C-alpha cells in the first residue's frame, strides 16, 4: 500500500458513486494506491429501498464507473439498506 493515488480526485470518485441510480449516500471511504499503478477503493454504500431489490446490478454499475472513469480496478463495497445505515458516519475512514 503506497498511500493516496496522486492522480485521482477523491471527491470526484465519491460523486460518481453517489450518482449511480438508487445510491442514497456513501461513507467510510478509503481510497489508496495498492501498487504503483493500481488504485483501490473501500467504502460503505447506502442503497434506497427500491434499489435494494437490484443490489447486484448497482454493484456492477459502481464497479464499471470506477474502472472506466478512474481506472480503479479493485474495490470492496459494503452495502447498507437505507433503513439500517450507520448514523453520523464519517465520509472518510474511521473516527
Protein Blocks (a to p, Z undefined) as FASTA:
>chain_A
ZZjcfkbcfklmmmmmmmpghiabdchiacddfblmlccddddddddfklmmmmmmmmmm
mmmmmmmmnopabdcdddddfklgcehiafbhcZZ
